[in-house]
């Protein structure tokens, strides 16, 4: 199976790899996936009091497409308001990275990671947390 | 100068040795006869080549030349052995004993018979090294057992099963013993007569011969094994496998066997040294690397390791100038990690992290050094990117985490 150029590019030069301190008040952390499934994504978002995503970091255990998906979303969410980030659909990632059908679950996981990170931040802020989107599963 | 890409996937297939190719070439052109043509020199010439091939194979594996039946490869040989025995001996019983780490050609042949209601199958487990317990084989035998089918050496983890012991049990109980010997023949000493094997599958392309030619060994005496053919036709190969013989292929298989036998003492030692070096080099540079398969009872050219916290496919992507294979889910169509690695009882995450290095005749020490370096660097890079590695370093027990899937 050949990878798309964009997947290879993100895999070779992943953006925003790393971690923020989990306990910082303005950091939301989302960890999705499971080791036995072969994919775990950790996405961290630094979010301003106004709800704007100022910075993002990721670490991913998974195939090249999973790494590329998470790398891409760190770029995608930066500068966005969390309300807008919550509406990001996995199809945007699929399109950008030209993911084949067998790798769609990687994009779903990346979408879930954004939601999980924002939800975590909201919890920290004591904001009401919407029920997590359970409609799609990896 | 090292040439890339480096091929280190010799359990999948091997390059045809130029000496094998040279032996084959005349049989495509001037010596193109049909080995079944009994009344002209073209046929005689082809028949002679086939006989020579049969002898070369037989002498490598402790067989008589008439016990070699040519097929298209090991998948066909496995099918013929399993389906042919079950069909022929159906009055006697219908029970097969095999093991969970067998090749798909064996497992799926067994499953097809189960589905058709023609057999019941016992799938024996393996120990943490991937080895089947001969006592478990003995205990699984019933008065309905017609066939035991256990491979000589595993294609993923290289573990060599106690074949001679299983052969003794099979003889003692009067059960036919088939062995998929594809990965072992030409790599380690194989004596089918001594090992008590009654049927064995062989293929050329794993031993530096061409694809599309293989053979099945069928014991002629003590006991004489019978098979119902799976293909009907001209009654070639003593009625067991109809179809015009692939003469150039047979010449290639024969030449490959002769070379493998001649070079085995030196070559197996060389491969073992390369493997030892590869393993030592990787272990020296990386922590949390685990060998899959048996520490000593394994094919000299096989090294299968799990690099904890790194997913196998992403590693393959990072070392894209090196051809190896992974037990990771993502490299297969099924999204399931390797059933062989999972059968070892290691945790699923490590199954996703396994890489198989298959060293062969054309690999060099320089390549081993290169691969050691590339793999170690890439594993380090990916671990720096891995949330699991980070968590493990923080002292978090990954098993205690409640993963949101």
Interface residues (C-beta under 8 A of the other chain):
Chain A: X3 X8 X11 X14 X17 X19 X31 X32 X33 X34 X35 X36 X37 X38 X39 X40 X41 X42 X59 X60 X61 X62 X63 X64 X66 X67 X102 X116 X137 X138
Chain B: X309 X310 X311 X313 X314 X317 X318 X328 X329 X330 X333 X335 X337 X347 X348 X349 X352 X384 X385 X386 X387 X388 X389 X390 X398 X403 X404 X405
